[in-house]
Amino acid sequence: MEEYLTAKQVAKYLQVKPLTVYQWARTNKIPAVKIGRIWRFKKDLIDNFLERKPQKSKSKKSKKSPKK
């Protein structure tokens, strides 16, 4: 049987706020289905979403030229 998650569960899984999950769902940035007023997220599609998402570098190196 397929596993569906709530927005709150997805938020915890992705370590973001539930509001962010709702915004992503409304703008089709994350795979979701709306049943009445409730959003549901298929877990395997969320996992695929994570695998496709490009990773952002957490460290930003400054490219300042040395002073003379």
Distance bins in CASP14 RR format, pairs under 12 A and 6 or more apart:
PFRMAT RR
TARGET T0000
AUTHOR 0000-0000-0000
RMODE 2
METHOD distances of the structure
MODEL  1
1 42 0 0 0 0 0 1 0 0 0 0 0
1 43 0 0 0 0 0 1 0 0 0 0 0
1 44 0 0 0 0 0 1 0 0 0 0 0
2 33 0 0 0 0 0 1 0 0 0 0 0
2 40 0 0 0 0 0 1 0 0 0 0 0
2 41 0 0 0 0 0 1 0 0 0 0 0
2 42 1 0 0 1 0 0 0 0 0 0 0
2 43 1 0 0 1 0 0 0 0 0 0 0
2 44 1 0 0 1 0 0 0 0 0 0 0
2 45 0 0 0 0 1 0 0 0 0 0 0
2 46 0 0 0 0 0 1 0 0 0 0 0
3 9 0 0 0 0 1 0 0 0 0 0 0
3 10 0 0 0 0 0 1 0 0 0 0 0
3 13 0 0 0 0 0 1 0 0 0 0 0
3 40 0 0 0 0 0 1 0 0 0 0 0
3 41 0 0 0 0 1 0 0 0 0 0 0
3 42 1 0 0 1 0 0 0 0 0 0 0
3 43 1 0 1 0 0 0 0 0 0 0 0
3 44 1 0 0 1 0 0 0 0 0 0 0
3 45 0 0 0 0 0 1 0 0 0 0 0
3 46 0 0 0 0 1 0 0 0 0 0 0
3 47 0 0 0 0 0 1 0 0 0 0 0
4 10 0 0 0 0 1 0 0 0 0 0 0
4 31 0 0 0 0 0 1 0 0 0 0 0
4 32 0 0 0 0 1 0 0 0 0 0 0
4 33 0 0 0 0 1 0 0 0 0 0 0
4 35 0 0 0 0 1 0 0 0 0 0 0
4 38 0 0 0 0 0 1 0 0 0 0 0
4 39 0 0 0 0 1 0 0 0 0 0 0
4 40 1 0 1 0 0 0 0 0 0 0 0
4 41 1 0 0 1 0 0 0 0 0 0 0
4 42 1 0 1 0 0 0 0 0 0 0 0
4 43 1 0 0 1 0 0 0 0 0 0 0
4 44 0 0 0 0 0 1 0 0 0 0 0
4 45 0 0 0 0 1 0 0 0 0 0 0
4 46 0 0 0 0 0 1 0 0 0 0 0
5 11 0 0 0 0 1 0 0 0 0 0 0
5 12 0 0 0 0 1 0 0 0 0 0 0
5 13 1 0 0 1 0 0 0 0 0 0 0
5 14 0 0 0 0 0 1 0 0 0 0 0
5 18 0 0 0 0 0 1 0 0 0 0 0
5 21 0 0 0 0 1 0 0 0 0 0 0
5 25 0 0 0 0 0 1 0 0 0 0 0
5 30 0 0 0 0 0 1 0 0 0 0 0
5 31 0 0 0 0 0 1 0 0 0 0 0
5 32 0 0 0 0 1 0 0 0 0 0 0
5 33 0 0 0 0 0 1 0 0 0 0 0
5 38 0 0 0 0 0 1 0 0 0 0 0
5 39 0 0 0 0 1 0 0 0 0 0 0
5 40 1 0 0 1 0 0 0 0 0 0 0
5 41 1 0 1 0 0 0 0 0 0 0 0
5 42 1 0 0 1 0 0 0 0 0 0 0
5 43 1 0 1 0 0 0 0 0 0 0 0
5 44 0 0 0 0 0 1 0 0 0 0 0
5 45 0 0 0 0 1 0 0 0 0 0 0
5 46 1 0 0 1 0 0 0 0 0 0 0
5 47 0 0 0 0 0 1 0 0 0 0 0
5 49 0 0 0 0 0 1 0 0 0 0 0
6 12 0 0 0 0 1 0 0 0 0 0 0
6 13 0 0 0 0 0 1 0 0 0 0 0
6 18 0 0 0 0 1 0 0 0 0 0 0
6 21 0 0 0 0 1 0 0 0 0 0 0
6 22 0 0 0 0 0 1 0 0 0 0 0
6 25 0 0 0 0 0 1 0 0 0 0 0
6 32 0 0 0 0 0 1 0 0 0 0 0
6 35 0 0 0 0 0 1 0 0 0 0 0
6 38 1 0 0 1 0 0 0 0 0 0 0
6 39 1 0 0 1 0 0 0 0 0 0 0
6 40 1 0 0 1 0 0 0 0 0 0 0
6 41 1 0 0 1 0 0 0 0 0 0 0
6 42 0 0 0 0 0 1 0 0 0 0 0
6 43 0 0 0 0 0 1 0 0 0 0 0
6 46 0 0 0 0 0 1 0 0 0 0 0
7 13 0 0 0 0 0 1 0 0 0 0 0
7 14 0 0 0 0 0 1 0 0 0 0 0
7 16 0 0 0 0 0 1 0 0 0 0 0
7 17 0 0 0 0 1 0 0 0 0 0 0
7 18 1 0 1 0 0 0 0 0 0 0 0
7 19 0 0 0 0 1 0 0 0 0 0 0
7 20 0 0 0 0 1 0 0 0 0 0 0
7 21 1 0 1 0 0 0 0 0 0 0 0
7 22 1 0 1 0 0 0 0 0 0 0 0
7 23 0 0 0 0 0 1 0 0 0 0 0
7 24 0 0 0 0 1 0 0 0 0 0 0
7 25 1 0 0 1 0 0 0 0 0 0 0
7 26 0 0 0 0 0 1 0 0 0 0 0
7 30 0 0 0 0 1 0 0 0 0 0 0
7 32 0 0 0 0 1 0 0 0 0 0 0
7 33 0 0 0 0 0 1 0 0 0 0 0
7 34 0 0 0 0 0 1 0 0 0 0 0
7 37 0 0 0 0 0 1 0 0 0 0 0
7 38 0 0 0 0 1 0 0 0 0 0 0
7 39 1 0 1 0 0 0 0 0 0 0 0
7 40 0 0 0 0 1 0 0 0 0 0 0
7 41 1 0 0 1 0 0 0 0 0 0 0
7 46 0 0 0 0 0 1 0 0 0 0 0
8 14 0 0 0 0 0 1 0 0 0 0 0
8 16 0 0 0 0 0 1 0 0 0 0 0
8 17 0 0 0 0 1 0 0 0 0 0 0
8 18 1 0 1 0 0 0 0 0 0 0 0
8 19 0 0 0 0 0 1 0 0 0 0 0
8 20 0 0 0 0 0 1 0 0 0 0 0
8 21 0 0 0 0 1 0 0 0 0 0 0
8 22 0 0 0 0 0 1 0 0 0 0 0
8 38 0 0 0 0 0 1 0 0 0 0 0
8 39 0 0 0 0 0 1 0 0 0 0 0
8 40 0 0 0 0 0 1 0 0 0 0 0
8 41 0 0 0 0 0 1 0 0 0 0 0
9 16 0 0 0 0 0 1 0 0 0 0 0
9 18 0 0 0 0 1 0 0 0 0 0 0
9 21 0 0 0 0 1 0 0 0 0 0 0
9 39 0 0 0 0 0 1 0 0 0 0 0
9 40 0 0 0 0 1 0 0 0 0 0 0
9 41 1 0 0 1 0 0 0 0 0 0 0
9 42 0 0 0 0 0 1 0 0 0 0 0
9 43 0 0 0 0 1 0 0 0 0 0 0
9 46 0 0 0 0 1 0 0 0 0 0 0
10 16 0 0 0 0 1 0 0 0 0 0 0
10 17 0 0 0 0 0 1 0 0 0 0 0
10 18 0 0 0 0 1 0 0 0 0 0 0
10 19 0 0 0 0 0 1 0 0 0 0 0
10 20 0 0 0 0 1 0 0 0 0 0 0
10 21 1 0 1 0 0 0 0 0 0 0 0
10 22 0 0 0 0 1 0 0 0 0 0 0
10 24 0 0 0 0 1 0 0 0 0 0 0
10 25 0 0 0 0 1 0 0 0 0 0 0
10 30 1 0 0 1 0 0 0 0 0 0 0
10 31 0 0 0 0 0 1 0 0 0 0 0
10 32 0 0 0 0 1 0 0 0 0 0 0
10 39 0 0 0 0 1 0 0 0 0 0 0
10 40 0 0 0 0 1 0 0 0 0 0 0
10 41 1 0 1 0 0 0 0 0 0 0 0
10 42 0 0 0 0 0 1 0 0 0 0 0
10 43 0 0 0 0 1 0 0 0 0 0 0
10 45 0 0 0 0 0 1 0 0 0 0 0
10 46 1 0 0 1 0 0 0 0 0 0 0
10 47 0 0 0 0 0 1 0 0 0 0 0
10 49 0 0 0 0 1 0 0 0 0 0 0
10 50 0 0 0 0 0 1 0 0 0 0 0
11 17 1 0 1 0 0 0 0 0 0 0 0
11 18 1 0 1 0 0 0 0 0 0 0 0
11 19 0 0 0 0 1 0 0 0 0 0 0
11 20 1 0 0 1 0 0 0 0 0 0 0
11 21 1 0 1 0 0 0 0 0 0 0 0
11 22 0 0 0 0 1 0 0 0 0 0 0
11 23 0 0 0 0 0 1 0 0 0 0 0
11 24 0 0 0 0 0 1 0 0 0 0 0
11 25 0 0 0 0 0 1 0 0 0 0 0
11 30 0 0 0 0 0 1 0 0 0 0 0
11 39 0 0 0 0 0 1 0 0 0 0 0
11 41 0 0 0 0 1 0 0 0 0 0 0
11 46 0 0 0 0 0 1 0 0 0 0 0
12 18 0 0 0 0 1 0 0 0 0 0 0
12 20 0 0 0 0 0 1 0 0 0 0 0
12 21 0 0 0 0 1 0 0 0 0 0 0
12 41 0 0 0 0 0 1 0 0 0 0 0
12 46 0 0 0 0 0 1 0 0 0 0 0
13 21 0 0 0 0 1 0 0 0 0 0 0
13 30 0 0 0 0 0 1 0 0 0 0 0
13 41 0 0 0 0 1 0 0 0 0 0 0
13 43 0 0 0 0 1 0 0 0 0 0 0
13 46 1 0 0 1 0 0 0 0 0 0 0
13 47 0 0 0 0 1 0 0 0 0 0 0
13 49 0 0 0 0 0 1 0 0 0 0 0
13 50 0 0 0 0 1 0 0 0 0 0 0
14 20 0 0 0 0 1 0 0 0 0 0 0
14 21 1 0 0 1 0 0 0 0 0 0 0
14 24 0 0 0 0 1 0 0 0 0 0 0
14 29 0 0 0 0 0 1 0 0 0 0 0
14 30 0 0 0 0 1 0 0 0 0 0 0
14 41 0 0 0 0 1 0 0 0 0 0 0
14 43 0 0 0 0 0 1 0 0 0 0 0
14 46 1 0 0 1 0 0 0 0 0 0 0
14 47 0 0 0 0 0 1 0 0 0 0 0
14 49 0 0 0 0 1 0 0 0 0 0 0
14 50 1 0 0 1 0 0 0 0 0 0 0
14 53 0 0 0 0 1 0 0 0 0 0 0
15 21 0 0 0 0 0 1 0 0 0 0 0
15 50 0 0 0 0 0 1 0 0 0 0 0
16 22 0 0 0 0 0 1 0 0 0 0 0
16 23 0 0 0 0 1 0 0 0 0 0 0
16 24 0 0 0 0 1 0 0 0 0 0 0
16 25 0 0 0 0 0 1 0 0 0 0 0
16 29 0 0 0 0 0 1 0 0 0 0 0
16 30 0 0 0 0 0 1 0 0 0 0 0
16 46 0 0 0 0 0 1 0 0 0 0 0
16 50 0 0 0 0 0 1 0 0 0 0 0
17 23 0 0 0 0 1 0 0 0 0 0 0
17 24 0 0 0 0 0 1 0 0 0 0 0
18 24 0 0 0 0 0 1 0 0 0 0 0
18 25 0 0 0 0 0 1 0 0 0 0 0
18 39 0 0 0 0 1 0 0 0 0 0 0
18 41 0 0 0 0 0 1 0 0 0 0 0
19 25 0 0 0 0 0 1 0 0 0 0 0
19 26 0 0 0 0 0 1 0 0 0 0 0
19 39 0 0 0 0 0 1 0 0 0 0 0
20 26 0 0 0 0 0 1 0 0 0 0 0
20 27 0 0 0 0 0 1 0 0 0 0 0
20 29 0 0 0 0 1 0 0 0 0 0 0
20 30 0 0 0 0 1 0 0 0 0 0 0
21 27 0 0 0 0 0 1 0 0 0 0 0
21 29 0 0 0 0 1 0 0 0 0 0 0
21 30 1 0 0 1 0 0 0 0 0 0 0
21 31 0 0 0 0 0 1 0 0 0 0 0
21 32 0 0 0 0 1 0 0 0 0 0 0
21 39 1 0 0 1 0 0 0 0 0 0 0
21 40 0 0 0 0 0 1 0 0 0 0 0
21 41 1 0 0 1 0 0 0 0 0 0 0
21 46 0 0 0 0 1 0 0 0 0 0 0
21 49 0 0 0 0 0 1 0 0 0 0 0
22 29 0 0 0 0 0 1 0 0 0 0 0
22 30 0 0 0 0 1 0 0 0 0 0 0
22 32 0 0 0 0 1 0 0 0 0 0 0
22 34 0 0 0 0 0 1 0 0 0 0 0
22 37 0 0 0 0 0 1 0 0 0 0 0
22 38 0 0 0 0 0 1 0 0 0 0 0
22 39 1 0 0 1 0 0 0 0 0 0 0
22 41 0 0 0 0 0 1 0 0 0 0 0
23 29 1 0 0 1 0 0 0 0 0 0 0
23 30 0 0 0 0 1 0 0 0 0 0 0
23 32 0 0 0 0 0 1 0 0 0 0 0
23 39 0 0 0 0 0 1 0 0 0 0 0
24 30 1 0 1 0 0 0 0 0 0 0 0
24 31 0 0 0 0 1 0 0 0 0 0 0
24 32 1 0 0 1 0 0 0 0 0 0 0
24 39 0 0 0 0 1 0 0 0 0 0 0
24 41 0 0 0 0 1 0 0 0 0 0 0
24 46 0 0 0 0 0 1 0 0 0 0 0
24 49 0 0 0 0 1 0 0 0 0 0 0
24 53 0 0 0 0 0 1 0 0 0 0 0
25 31 0 0 0 0 1 0 0 0 0 0 0
25 32 1 1 0 0 0 0 0 0 0 0 0
25 33 0 0 0 0 1 0 0 0 0 0 0
25 34 1 0 0 1 0 0 0 0 0 0 0
25 35 0 0 0 0 0 1 0 0 0 0 0
25 38 0 0 0 0 0 1 0 0 0 0 0
25 39 1 0 1 0 0 0 0 0 0 0 0
25 40 0 0 0 0 1 0 0 0 0 0 0
25 41 1 0 0 1 0 0 0 0 0 0 0
25 42 0 0 0 0 0 1 0 0 0 0 0
25 45 0 0 0 0 0 1 0 0 0 0 0
25 46 0 0 0 0 0 1 0 0 0 0 0
25 49 0 0 0 0 0 1 0 0 0 0 0
26 32 0 0 0 0 1 0 0 0 0 0 0
26 34 0 0 0 0 1 0 0 0 0 0 0
26 39 0 0 0 0 1 0 0 0 0 0 0
28 34 0 0 0 0 0 1 0 0 0 0 0
28 49 0 0 0 0 0 1 0 0 0 0 0
29 46 0 0 0 0 0 1 0 0 0 0 0
29 49 0 0 0 0 1 0 0 0 0 0 0
29 52 0 0 0 0 0 1 0 0 0 0 0
29 53 0 0 0 0 1 0 0 0 0 0 0
30 39 0 0 0 0 1 0 0 0 0 0 0
30 40 0 0 0 0 0 1 0 0 0 0 0
30 41 1 0 0 1 0 0 0 0 0 0 0
30 42 0 0 0 0 0 1 0 0 0 0 0
30 45 0 0 0 0 1 0 0 0 0 0 0
30 46 1 0 0 1 0 0 0 0 0 0 0
30 47 0 0 0 0 0 1 0 0 0 0 0
30 48 0 0 0 0 0 1 0 0 0 0 0
30 49 1 0 1 0 0 0 0 0 0 0 0
30 50 0 0 0 0 1 0 0 0 0 0 0
30 52 0 0 0 0 0 1 0 0 0 0 0
30 53 0 0 0 0 1 0 0 0 0 0 0
31 39 0 0 0 0 0 1 0 0 0 0 0
31 40 0 0 0 0 0 1 0 0 0 0 0
31 41 1 0 0 1 0 0 0 0 0 0 0
31 42 1 0 0 1 0 0 0 0 0 0 0
31 43 0 0 0 0 0 1 0 0 0 0 0
31 44 0 0 0 0 1 0 0 0 0 0 0
31 45 1 0 1 0 0 0 0 0 0 0 0
31 46 1 0 0 1 0 0 0 0 0 0 0
31 47 0 0 0 0 0 1 0 0 0 0 0
31 48 1 0 0 1 0 0 0 0 0 0 0
31 49 1 0 1 0 0 0 0 0 0 0 0
31 50 0 0 0 0 0 1 0 0 0 0 0
31 52 0 0 0 0 0 1 0 0 0 0 0
31 53 0 0 0 0 0 1 0 0 0 0 0
32 38 0 0 0 0 0 1 0 0 0 0 0
32 39 1 0 1 0 0 0 0 0 0 0 0
32 40 1 0 0 1 0 0 0 0 0 0 0
32 41 1 0 1 0 0 0 0 0 0 0 0
32 42 0 0 0 0 1 0 0 0 0 0 0
32 43 0 0 0 0 0 1 0 0 0 0 0
32 45 0 0 0 0 1 0 0 0 0 0 0
32 46 0 0 0 0 1 0 0 0 0 0 0
32 49 0 0 0 0 1 0 0 0 0 0 0
33 39 1 0 0 1 0 0 0 0 0 0 0
33 40 1 0 1 0 0 0 0 0 0 0 0
33 41 1 0 0 1 0 0 0 0 0 0 0
33 42 1 0 0 1 0 0 0 0 0 0 0
33 45 0 0 0 0 1 0 0 0 0 0 0
34 40 1 0 0 1 0 0 0 0 0 0 0
34 41 0 0 0 0 0 1 0 0 0 0 0
35 41 0 0 0 0 0 1 0 0 0 0 0
39 46 0 0 0 0 0 1 0 0 0 0 0
40 46 0 0 0 0 0 1 0 0 0 0 0
41 47 0 0 0 0 0 1 0 0 0 0 0
41 48 0 0 0 0 0 1 0 0 0 0 0
41 49 0 0 0 0 1 0 0 0 0 0 0
41 50 0 0 0 0 0 1 0 0 0 0 0
42 48 0 0 0 0 1 0 0 0 0 0 0
42 49 0 0 0 0 1 0 0 0 0 0 0
43 49 0 0 0 0 0 1 0 0 0 0 0
43 50 0 0 0 0 0 1 0 0 0 0 0
44 50 0 0 0 0 0 1 0 0 0 0 0
44 51 0 0 0 0 0 1 0 0 0 0 0
45 51 0 0 0 0 0 1 0 0 0 0 0
45 52 0 0 0 0 0 1 0 0 0 0 0
46 52 0 0 0 0 0 1 0 0 0 0 0
46 53 0 0 0 0 0 1 0 0 0 0 0
47 53 0 0 0 0 0 1 0 0 0 0 0
END
